[in-house]
Amino acid sequence: MLELLGAIGGIVLVDLALSGDNALVIGAAASGLPQRQRTQAILLGGAGAIILRIVFAIAATLLLQLPFLQALGGLALLYIAARLLMERTGKHEEVVAEQAKLIPHAGTDTQPSNSPGFTRALLTILVADVTMSLDNVLAIGALAQGELLVLVIGLLLSIAIVLAGSALVANLIRRLPWLLDVAALVLGWTAASMVLHDLRLGPWLHGALPYAEIVLYVVGVGIVLAIDIALRVRDYQRRQRIADAV
């Protein structure tokens, strides 16, 4: 029994140590939804992520043989970062237009659970969590040593804690919008890390590119930062045009 509890505790600790950024990104993805939908998106996305994590952990050996898996995951994270920032800008534009009486008021609290915003948030949570958890999954698969029960219990406990943290982050982002920028930058950093640690592309980059780690991290974070600045400039220009028109 002590050995079983020790193995489960090890999986929980490792997953939590590697999942701090997951909670931030999941919370960011759900922060734009009303309270009820926010909870549903986090729970449903978390449930899907648990299933996929278990499947991936069982297939850890096969995952290690897939070429460019982590590099593709890094590109997916850059796309998610850009979409999170664009969705926030879109919400700002709707508020400005509403204030200028260019569009009717829409009550976000009455959106159905199958609305496009809910679906996008749910998919973002699922894809981001699974993509950012590839390293976690491989580490956890090794700790479980083929014990499926240990693997499942450890993942369920750790994911429950991560999702509770995500709900807290989602509420904080509604009060502190700059946390969404932090989440996007974390995605850019993680994307660069995944490309650097790709089993096929990573060694080639380290051999062909001087200071590969510094360059990739600067590029990953720089892309997200450039998108954020460009969207803010566009949002500011649109606000000015609407203000002039009114």
C-alpha positions in Angstrom: 0.0 0.0 0.0 2.8 2.4 0.9 4.5 1.7 -2.4 1.2 2.4 -4.3 0.7 5.7 -2.4 4.3 6.6 -3.0 4.0 6.0 -6.8 0.7 8.0 -7.0 2.2 10.8 -4.9 5.2 11.0 -7.2 3.0 11.2 -10.3 0.9 14.0 -8.7 4.0 16.0 -7.7 5.7 15.7 -11.1 2.5 16.6 -13.0 1.9 19.6 -10.8 5.5 20.8 -11.0 5.3 20.6 -14.8 1.7 22.0 -15.1 1.8 25.5 -13.6 1.7 27.0 -17.1 -1.2 24.8 -18.0 -3.4 26.3 -15.3 -2.5 29.8 -16.5 -3.4 29.1 -20.2 -6.6 27.1 -19.4 -7.8 30.0 -17.2 -6.9 32.5 -19.9 -8.9 30.5 -22.5 -12.0 30.3 -20.3 -11.8 33.9 -18.9 -13.9 35.4 -21.6 -16.9 33.3 -20.9 -19.7 33.9 -18.4 -19.4 32.2 -15.0 -21.5 29.2 -15.7 -20.0 28.6 -19.1 -16.5 29.2 -17.7 -17.0 26.4 -15.2 -18.4 24.0 -17.8 -15.6 24.7 -20.3 -12.9 24.1 -17.6 -14.6 20.9 -16.4 -15.3 19.5 -19.9 -11.9 20.5 -21.3 -10.3 19.0 -18.2 -12.2 15.7 -18.6 -11.1 15.4 -22.2 -7.5 16.3 -21.3 -7.5 13.5 -18.6 -8.6 10.9 -21.2 -6.1 12.0 -23.7 -3.3 12.2 -21.1 -4.0 8.6 -20.1 -4.0 7.4 -23.7 -0.8 9.3 -24.4 0.9 8.0 -21.3 0.0 4.4 -22.2 1.4 5.1 -25.7 4.5 7.0 -24.4 6.9 4.7 -26.2 5.1 5.2 -29.5 5.0 9.0 -29.0 8.8 9.0 -28.6 9.1 7.6 -32.1 6.9 10.1 -33.9 9.1 12.6 -35.8 8.6 16.4 -35.2 5.7 15.8 -32.8 6.9 18.4 -30.3 7.8 20.9 -33.0 4.3 20.6 -34.4 2.9 21.0 -30.9 5.0 24.2 -30.5 3.5 25.7 -33.7 0.0 24.8 -32.3 0.8 26.7 -29.1 1.8 29.8 -31.1 -1.5 29.7 -32.9 -3.4 29.4 -29.7 -1.5 32.3 -28.2 -2.4 34.5 -31.2 -6.1 33.4 -31.1 -6.4 34.2 -27.4 -5.1 37.7 -28.0 -7.3 38.2 -31.1 -10.4 37.1 -29.2 -9.7 39.6 -26.5 -9.3 42.4 -29.1 -12.5 41.3 -30.7 -14.4 41.6 -27.4 -12.9 45.1 -26.9 -14.1 46.1 -30.4 -17.6 44.8 -29.6 -17.7 46.9 -26.4 -16.6 50.0 -28.2 -19.1 49.5 -31.0 -21.9 48.9 -28.4 -21.0 52.1 -26.6 -21.2 54.0 -29.9 -24.6 52.4 -30.5 -23.4 50.7 -33.6 -24.5 47.2 -32.5 -27.3 46.2 -30.1 -26.5 45.1 -26.6 -26.1 41.3 -26.3 -26.3 39.6 -22.9 -23.3 37.3 -22.7 -24.8 35.5 -19.6 -27.5 34.0 -21.8 -25.3 32.4 -24.4 -26.1 28.7 -24.9 -23.4 26.2 -24.0 -23.0 25.3 -27.7 -22.3 28.9 -28.7 -19.2 29.5 -30.9 -17.4 31.2 -28.0 -18.0 28.3 -25.7 -16.9 25.8 -28.3 -13.7 27.7 -29.1 -12.8 28.0 -25.5 -13.4 24.3 -24.9 -11.2 23.3 -27.9 -8.5 25.7 -26.9 -8.4 24.3 -23.3 -8.3 20.7 -24.7 -5.6 21.3 -27.3 -3.4 23.6 -25.2 -3.5 21.3 -22.1 -2.7 18.2 -24.1 0.0 19.9 -26.2 1.7 21.5 -23.3 1.6 18.2 -21.4 3.6 16.0 -23.7 6.7 16.2 -21.5 4.5 15.6 -18.4 2.9 12.6 -20.1 6.3 11.0 -20.9 7.6 11.6 -17.4 4.4 10.2 -15.8 4.4 7.2 -18.0 7.9 6.3 -16.8 6.9 6.8 -13.1 3.9 4.6 -13.5 6.0 1.7 -14.7 3.1 0.1 -16.5 0.7 0.3 -13.6 -2.5 1.6 -15.1 -4.3 2.1 -11.8 -1.4 4.2 -10.4 -1.3 6.2 -13.7 -5.1 6.9 -13.7 -5.3 7.8 -10.0 -2.3 10.1 -10.1 -3.5 11.9 -13.2 -7.0 12.4 -11.8 -5.7 13.9 -8.6 -3.2 16.2 -10.4 -5.7 17.4 -13.1 -8.3 18.1 -10.4 -5.8 20.5 -8.7 -4.8 22.1 -12.0 -8.4 22.7 -13.0 -9.1 24.3 -9.6 -6.2 26.6 -10.2 -7.5 27.3 -13.7 -10.8 28.5 -12.4 -9.0 30.8 -10.0 -6.9 32.2 -12.9 -10.0 32.7 -15.1 -11.5 34.8 -12.4 -8.3 36.8 -11.9 -8.0 37.5 -15.6 -11.4 39.1 -15.6 -10.1 41.5 -12.9 -6.5 41.7 -14.1 -6.7 41.6 -18.0 -2.8 41.8 -18.3 -2.6 38.2 -17.1 -3.9 37.2 -20.5 -0.7 38.8 -22.0 1.3 36.8 -19.5 -0.5 33.6 -20.5 0.2 34.3 -24.2 3.9 34.9 -23.5 4.1 31.7 -21.6 2.7 29.9 -24.6 5.3 31.5 -26.8 8.1 30.4 -24.4 6.7 26.9 -24.2 6.4 26.7 -28.0 10.1 27.5 -28.3 10.9 24.9 -25.6 9.0 22.2 -27.4 10.7 23.0 -30.7 14.1 22.9 -29.0 13.4 19.6 -27.3 11.9 17.9 -30.4 13.7 14.6 -30.8 14.4 15.2 -34.5 14.5 18.9 -34.9 16.1 19.8 -31.6 19.5 18.2 -32.2 19.7 19.7 -35.7 18.9 23.2 -34.4 21.6 22.9 -31.7 24.1 21.9 -34.3 23.2 24.3 -37.1 22.2 27.4 -35.1 24.6 29.2 -32.8 23.0 30.0 -29.4 20.0 28.0 -30.5 18.2 28.2 -27.2 18.5 31.9 -26.8 17.4 32.5 -30.5 14.4 30.2 -30.3 13.1 31.6 -27.0 13.5 35.2 -28.3 11.7 34.2 -31.5 8.9 32.4 -29.7 8.3 35.2 -27.2 8.9 37.9 -29.8 6.3 36.5 -32.2 3.6 36.6 -29.4 4.7 40.1 -28.3 4.6 41.4 -31.9 1.1 40.0 -32.4 0.0 41.6 -29.1 1.4 45.0 -30.0 -0.1 44.9 -33.5 -3.5 44.0 -32.1 -3.4 46.7 -29.5 -2.4 49.3 -32.1 -5.2 48.2 -34.4 -7.7 48.3 -31.5 -6.5 51.8 -30.5 -6.9 53.0 -34.1 -10.4 51.6 -34.4 -11.4 53.2 -31.1 -10.1 56.5 -32.4 -12.1 56.2 -35.7 -15.3 55.3 -33.8 -14.8 58.3 -31.4 -14.3 60.6 -34.3 -17.4 59.3 -36.0 -19.5 59.9 -32.9 
